[in-house]
Amino acid sequence: MKFVALIVITSGEHEESLKTIAKNAGARGATILQARGSGSEEKRSFFSLTFEGNQSLILYILEEKLSKTILKTIHKATQNDSIECVAFTAPLTHIVGLDQTLLRKFEDSIKQESDL
């Protein structure tokens, strides 16, 4: 079974929407990191204070096939709505500490699909 990291980077205002989209597509849990972006655009200032906005990095560890489904769902939602994000996957070659119950569910779902 192959696992990947699905990483979604978005503004803080779209974080909840993207978590809901991923959950509805089959994602269970995520790790959310607060981040700051460094882009090519000029930063806005207000009374000499620089405003950069809040960024969120949402990290999922998923079975490869499920990650593709979720990535496609996110892509479709961002095409139809005004949600802006960058989402991508990265392969994981070594992983420890996965919830064994979750791992068994993945294995069972794969077995069911191969029986079809």
Secondary structure, 3 states (H helix, E strand, C coil): CCEEEEEEEEEHHHHHHHHHHHHHCCCCCCEEEEECCCCCCCCEEECCEEECCCEEEEEEEEEHHHHHHHHHHHHHHHHHCCCCEEEEEEEECCCCCCCHHHHHHHHHHHHHHHHC
